[in-house]
C-alpha cells in the first residue's frame, strides 16, 4: 500500500484536483474512506426527511418531475 505524507495547506479546490489525479481504484478507496465513517445526522434533520417521505407517500401528485424542473434552472 502506498502512503503519502502531506505537510502543505490545501484549499478544497486543490484537494479536488489532487483527487482527480488518482487512479479509478484509488478514487474508490478514497470514496469508501470518506463515506464509511459514521456520520451524525441530527434528530431534527431525520424528522424533516421522514416527514417529507410521509407526505410524498400520502400525496404523490405533489412531487415534481426532475426532468421538468431541471429545465427551469
C-alpha positions as CSV (number, residue, x, y, z in Angstrom):
1,X,0.0,0.0,0.0
2,X,1.3,3.4,-0.9
3,X,1.4,6.1,1.7
4,X,1.5,9.8,1.1
5,X,2.7,12.3,3.7
6,X,1.5,15.9,3.1
7,X,2.6,18.8,5.1
8,X,1.0,21.5,2.9
9,X,-2.0,23.7,3.1
10,X,-4.7,22.9,0.5
11,X,-8.0,24.5,-0.2
12,X,-10.9,22.4,-1.2
13,X,-10.4,23.0,-5.0
14,X,-6.8,22.0,-4.7
15,X,-7.8,18.8,-2.8
16,X,-10.3,18.0,-5.5
17,X,-7.7,18.5,-8.2
18,X,-5.4,16.2,-6.3
19,X,-8.1,13.5,-6.0
20,X,-8.7,13.8,-9.8
21,X,-5.1,12.6,-10.4
22,X,-5.8,9.3,-8.6
23,X,-6.5,6.1,-10.5
24,X,-10.1,4.9,-10.5
25,X,-9.2,2.2,-8.0
26,X,-7.6,4.8,-5.7
27,X,-10.7,7.1,-6.1
28,X,-12.9,4.3,-5.0
29,X,-10.7,3.7,-1.9
30,X,-10.9,7.4,-1.1
31,X,-14.7,7.4,-1.6
32,X,-15.0,4.4,0.7
33,X,-12.8,6.1,3.4
34,X,-14.9,9.3,3.3
35,X,-18.4,7.7,3.3
36,X,-17.8,4.7,5.5
37,X,-17.3,7.0,8.5
38,X,-20.1,7.2,11.0
39,X,-22.0,10.4,10.1
40,X,-24.0,12.1,12.8
41,X,-27.4,13.2,11.5
42,X,-29.3,15.4,13.9
43,X,-32.7,14.1,15.0
44,X,-34.3,17.3,13.7
45,X,-33.0,16.6,10.2
46,X,-34.1,13.0,10.4
47,X,-37.6,14.1,11.3
48,X,-37.7,16.5,8.4
49,X,-36.7,13.8,6.0
50,X,-39.2,11.3,7.4
51,X,-42.0,14.0,7.3
52,X,-41.2,14.7,3.6
53,X,-41.2,11.0,2.8
54,X,-44.6,10.5,4.5
55,X,-46.0,13.5,2.6
56,X,-44.7,12.1,-0.7
57,X,-46.3,8.7,0.0
58,X,-49.7,10.2,1.0
59,X,-49.8,12.6,-2.0
60,X,-47.6,11.5,-4.9
61,X,-49.1,14.2,-7.1
62,X,-47.3,16.9,-5.1
63,X,-43.9,15.6,-6.3
64,X,-42.2,17.3,-9.2
65,X,-40.6,15.6,-12.1
66,X,-36.8,16.2,-12.0
67,X,-36.5,16.3,-15.8
68,X,-39.1,19.1,-16.0
69,X,-37.7,21.1,-13.0
70,X,-34.1,20.8,-14.2
71,X,-35.0,22.6,-17.4
72,X,-36.1,25.7,-15.4
73,X,-32.8,26.0,-13.5
